[in-house]
Amino acid sequence: MAPLLLLQLLLLPIQLVLAAVADALPDSCAKATCAGHDIHYPFWLNSSTPNCVYPAGISIGLICQDNSTLILPLKTHRYIVLSIDYKTHTVLVSDADIADKYAAGGCPRLHVNLTIDTAWLWLAPSDSNITFLYSCKKNITLSSAVELSGCQQQLEYGNRSYVLRDGGITGAEAYEYECEEVVVAPVLDAHKKAIVGASGAPPPGNGSFHEVLQGGFELNYDTHNHQCDRCEGSGGWCGYQRNETHAGGMMRFTCFCDGGPTTDRCGTLKTRSGGGGGGPVFSSAAFLYHKSQ
């Protein structure tokens, strides 16, 4: 046997092992967690290595704060992620301004209205609103209005702060009461009804509204990626790899399967890295994976 051929045969097992390693799923990506939450597509952690981040515009970045709190940033404000349901595409979040520092009897002080700056997210049908009016110069006598206690400036200036349980007030009405700030807060409708009741019920205290705000509200999301749905349905992980045959190394969708990566779903293995047939060649740098649960 020719020495060169013998050497190739001896090196073949090593090459196969290296190929398997290149196609393997990095634990650091597959097991991304924060505060007990599993981070799957279309979410990724901003603390992830470059190999575990999706290309811009096709995912939602989350912040892992001290490994104890998962944060969803929207615009310049932060919301605490309470849960993610990947089957129903639902995220339960609460305003980060409502934290433990606000005791049950303290003023439930919010500072910004919700602004969703991505087409991936929208308020769920399970939500409704409550409206906070802070430091108002005129008394609010609406049937749904509940006066809050302990809010800043109301004692010093004689102003009063209110919350409307039904969330209903127009901009003109808010202006009429000369309030310093008006914040509309989405909350879970069922939770609100159970805790603070409706107009005409006995007025609840500050602690009740604090509890409703801490319970959060739901956002629905859309992955906008039917390829990922097909991949997960076949038992794979969806992610992205750099296509080394394309000028500039364009990122391309990849379905990672037990037998290797494909361009569609498991069971259609035709593009394994290093394989024949003229298929695209992928680098081993893969971007954030999600396997069906």
C-alpha positions as CSV (number, residue, x, y, z in Angstrom):
1,M,0.0,0.0,0.0
2,A,1.3,3.4,-0.9
3,P,2.6,5.4,2.1
4,L,0.4,8.4,1.2
5,L,-2.8,6.3,1.0
6,L,-1.9,4.6,4.3
7,L,-1.4,8.0,5.9
8,Q,-4.8,9.1,4.6
9,L,-6.5,6.1,6.0
10,L,-4.9,6.6,9.4
11,L,-6.0,10.2,9.5
12,L,-9.5,9.5,8.4
13,P,-10.9,8.7,11.9
14,I,-9.3,11.9,13.2
15,Q,-10.9,14.0,10.4
16,L,-14.3,12.5,11.1
17,V,-14.0,13.4,14.8
18,L,-13.0,16.9,14.0
19,A,-15.9,17.2,11.6
20,A,-18.3,16.0,14.3
21,V,-16.8,18.5,16.7
22,A,-17.3,21.4,14.2
23,D,-20.9,20.3,13.7
24,A,-21.6,19.8,17.4
25,L,-23.9,22.0,19.4
26,P,-21.9,24.2,21.8
27,D,-23.2,23.8,25.3
28,S,-22.7,27.5,26.0
29,C,-25.3,28.3,23.3
30,A,-27.7,25.4,23.8
31,K,-27.8,25.8,27.5
32,A,-28.1,29.6,27.7
33,T,-30.0,30.4,30.9
34,C,-30.6,33.4,33.2
35,A,-32.5,33.5,36.5
36,G,-33.9,30.1,35.8
37,H,-35.1,30.9,32.3
38,D,-34.0,28.9,29.3
39,I,-33.1,31.3,26.5
40,H,-34.2,30.0,23.1
41,Y,-34.8,31.4,19.6
42,P,-35.8,34.1,18.9
43,F,-34.2,35.4,22.1
44,W,-30.5,35.7,22.9
45,L,-28.5,37.1,25.8
46,N,-26.5,40.3,25.3
47,S,-23.7,38.6,27.4
48,S,-23.4,35.7,24.9
49,T,-20.3,35.1,23.0
50,P,-20.4,36.1,19.3
51,N,-21.0,32.4,18.4
52,C,-24.3,32.5,20.3
53,V,-25.9,35.6,18.8
54,Y,-28.3,35.9,15.9
55,P,-27.6,38.3,13.1
56,A,-29.3,41.7,13.7
57,G,-32.9,42.2,12.8
58,I,-34.1,38.6,13.3
59,S,-34.1,38.2,17.1
60,I,-34.7,39.9,20.4
61,G,-31.8,40.6,22.7
62,L,-32.3,40.1,26.5
63,I,-30.1,41.3,29.4
64,C,-29.0,39.0,32.2
65,Q,-28.6,41.2,35.2
66,D,-26.4,39.8,37.9
67,N,-27.6,36.3,36.8
68,S,-30.6,36.9,38.9
69,T,-32.9,39.0,36.7
70,L,-33.8,38.6,33.0
71,I,-34.5,42.0,31.4
72,L,-36.3,42.8,28.2
73,P,-35.2,46.3,27.0
74,L,-37.8,48.3,25.0
75,K,-36.6,51.7,23.8
76,T,-34.8,53.1,26.8
77,H,-36.8,51.3,29.5
78,R,-36.5,47.9,31.0
79,Y,-39.0,45.2,31.8
80,I,-38.4,42.2,34.0
81,V,-39.1,38.9,32.3
82,L,-41.3,36.7,34.6
83,S,-41.7,33.8,32.1
84,I,-41.4,32.8,28.5
85,D,-43.8,30.3,27.0
86,Y,-42.2,29.1,23.7
87,K,-45.3,27.0,22.7
88,T,-47.7,29.9,22.9
89,H,-45.2,32.6,21.9
90,T,-45.9,34.6,25.0
91,V,-43.7,36.6,27.3
92,L,-44.9,37.7,30.8
93,V,-43.1,40.9,31.9
94,S,-43.4,43.6,34.5
95,D,-42.2,47.2,34.6
96,A,-38.7,47.3,36.3
97,D,-39.8,50.5,38.1
98,I,-42.0,48.3,40.3
99,A,-39.4,46.6,42.6
100,D,-39.1,45.4,46.1
101,K,-38.1,48.9,47.3
102,Y,-41.8,49.9,46.9
103,A,-43.4,48.6,50.0
104,A,-47.0,47.6,50.0
105,G,-48.1,51.0,51.3
106,G,-45.7,53.0,49.1
107,C,-46.6,54.9,46.0
108,P,-46.7,52.7,42.9
109,R,-44.6,55.1,40.9
110,L,-44.2,54.5,37.2
111,H,-42.3,56.8,34.9
112,V,-42.8,55.8,31.3
113,N,-45.6,54.6,29.0
114,L,-44.9,51.3,27.2
115,T,-43.3,51.8,23.8
116,I,-42.8,48.7,21.7
117,D,-40.2,49.5,19.1
118,T,-40.2,46.1,17.2
119,A,-42.7,44.4,15.0
120,W,-41.9,41.2,16.7
121,L,-43.9,42.0,19.9
122,W,-47.4,43.2,20.7
123,L,-49.7,43.3,23.6
124,A,-51.7,40.1,24.2
125,P,-55.5,40.0,24.3
126,S,-55.2,39.0,28.0
127,D,-54.1,42.6,28.9
128,S,-56.0,45.7,29.9
129,N,-54.9,49.1,31.2
130,I,-54.9,51.0,34.4
131,T,-53.9,54.7,34.3
132,F,-51.8,56.6,36.9
133,L,-52.2,60.4,37.3
134,Y,-49.4,61.9,39.5
135,S,-49.4,65.2,41.3
136,C,-52.7,66.6,40.0
137,K,-53.7,70.1,41.1
138,K,-57.4,69.4,40.7
139,N,-59.4,66.6,42.4
140,I,-60.5,63.7,40.1
141,T,-64.0,62.6,40.9
142,L,-64.5,59.9,38.3
143,S,-66.1,56.8,39.6
144,S,-63.1,54.6,38.7
145,A,-60.6,56.9,40.3
146,V,-58.8,55.8,43.5
147,E,-56.6,58.3,45.3
148,L,-53.0,57.1,46.0
149,S,-51.1,57.9,49.2
150,G,-47.5,58.8,49.8
151,C,-46.6,59.9,46.3
152,Q,-44.0,62.6,46.0
153,Q,-44.9,66.3,46.0
154,Q,-48.5,65.8,46.8
155,L,-48.0,66.7,50.5
156,E,-45.6,69.6,49.8
157,Y,-47.8,71.2,47.1
158,G,-51.2,70.0,48.2
159,N,-51.5,68.0,44.9
160,R,-53.0,64.5,44.7
161,S,-52.2,61.4,42.8
162,Y,-54.8,58.9,41.4
163,V,-55.2,55.7,39.5
164,L,-58.1,54.8,37.2
165,R,-59.0,51.1,37.5
166,D,-60.7,51.1,34.0
167,G,-57.8,52.9,32.4
168,G,-60.2,55.2,30.6
169,I,-59.2,58.8,30.2
170,T,-58.5,61.1,27.3
171,G,-55.6,63.4,26.9
172,A,-57.9,66.4,27.2
173,E,-59.3,65.1,30.5
174,A,-55.8,64.5,31.9
175,Y,-54.9,68.0,30.9
176,E,-58.0,69.3,32.6
177,Y,-56.8,67.9,36.0
178,E,-53.4,69.6,35.6
179,C,-51.5,66.5,36.5
180,E,-47.7,66.5,36.4
181,E,-47.5,63.1,34.7
182,V,-49.9,60.5,33.3
183,V,-48.8,56.9,32.8
184,V,-50.9,54.2,31.2
185,A,-49.8,50.7,32.4
186,P,-50.9,47.4,30.8
187,V,-51.7,44.7,33.3
188,L,-53.3,41.2,33.2
189,D,-57.1,41.9,33.0
190,A,-58.0,38.8,35.1
191,H,-55.4,39.7,37.7
192,K,-56.6,43.3,37.9
193,K,-60.3,42.2,38.4
194,A,-59.3,39.8,41.1
195,I,-57.2,42.3,43.0
196,V,-58.6,45.8,42.6
197,G,-62.1,45.0,41.3
198,A,-64.0,47.3,39.0
199,S,-65.6,50.8,39.3
200,G,-68.1,50.9,42.1
201,A,-66.2,48.4,44.3
202,P,-64.6,49.5,47.6
203,P,-61.4,51.5,46.8
204,P,-58.3,49.3,47.2
205,G,-55.1,50.6,48.7
206,N,-51.7,51.3,47.2
207,G,-50.6,47.7,47.9
208,S,-53.2,46.3,45.7
209,F,-52.1,48.3,42.7
210,H,-48.5,47.4,43.5
211,E,-49.4,43.7,43.4
212,V,-51.2,44.1,40.1
213,L,-48.2,45.8,38.5
214,Q,-45.8,43.2,39.8
215,G,-48.0,40.5,38.2
216,G,-47.1,42.0,34.9
217,F,-48.6,41.8,31.5
218,E,-48.3,39.6,28.5
219,L,-46.6,40.2,25.1
220,N,-47.0,37.9,22.1
221,Y,-44.2,37.5,19.7
222,D,-43.8,36.1,16.2
223,T,-40.5,34.5,15.1
224,H,-41.2,35.4,11.4
225,N,-39.3,32.3,10.6
226,H,-41.1,29.3,9.2
227,Q,-37.8,27.6,8.6
228,C,-37.1,27.5,12.3
229,D,-40.6,26.1,12.9
230,R,-40.0,23.3,10.4
231,C,-36.5,22.6,11.9
232,E,-37.8,22.4,15.5
233,G,-40.7,20.2,14.4
234,S,-38.2,17.7,13.0
235,G,-36.3,17.6,16.3
236,G,-33.5,19.9,15.3
237,W,-32.0,23.2,16.6
238,C,-32.4,26.3,14.5
239,G,-29.5,28.7,14.1
240,Y,-27.3,30.4,11.6
241,Q,-23.9,29.7,10.1
242,R,-21.6,31.7,7.9
243,N,-21.6,30.5,4.3
244,E,-18.0,30.5,3.3
245,T,-18.7,30.0,-0.4
246,H,-20.5,33.4,-0.5
247,A,-18.6,36.5,-0.9
248,G,-18.4,38.3,2.4
249,G,-19.4,35.2,4.4
250,M,-23.2,35.8,4.4
251,M,-25.1,34.3,7.3
252,R,-27.4,31.5,6.3
253,F,-30.2,29.7,8.2
254,T,-29.1,26.2,9.4
255,C,-31.0,23.4,11.1
256,F,-28.6,21.5,13.4
257,C,-29.5,17.8,13.7
258,D,-28.0,14.8,15.4
259,G,-26.5,13.8,12.1
260,G,-25.2,17.2,11.2
261,P,-26.4,20.6,9.9
262,T,-28.9,21.0,7.1
263,T,-30.4,24.0,5.3
264,D,-34.0,22.9,6.0
265,R,-34.9,20.3,8.6
266,C,-33.7,17.0,10.1
267,G,-34.1,14.0,7.8
268,T,-32.9,16.0,4.7
269,L,-29.2,15.9,5.4
270,K,-27.5,17.1,2.2
271,T,-25.2,19.9,3.2
272,R,-23.0,18.6,5.9
273,S,-19.8,20.6,6.3
274,G,-17.1,19.0,4.2
275,G,-19.6,16.8,2.3
276,G,-19.7,16.2,-1.4
277,G,-22.3,17.1,-3.9
278,G,-21.4,20.8,-4.3
279,G,-23.4,22.0,-1.3
280,P,-22.5,25.1,0.6
281,V,-19.6,24.9,3.0
282,F,-20.3,26.3,6.5
283,S,-17.8,27.4,9.1
284,S,-18.0,26.0,12.6
285,A,-19.2,29.4,14.0
286,A,-22.9,28.8,14.6
287,F,-25.3,31.4,15.9
288,L,-27.7,30.6,18.8
289,Y,-29.6,27.4,18.6
290,H,-33.0,26.2,19.8
291,K,-34.1,22.6,19.9
292,S,-37.7,21.7,20.2
293,Q,-38.7,20.8,23.8
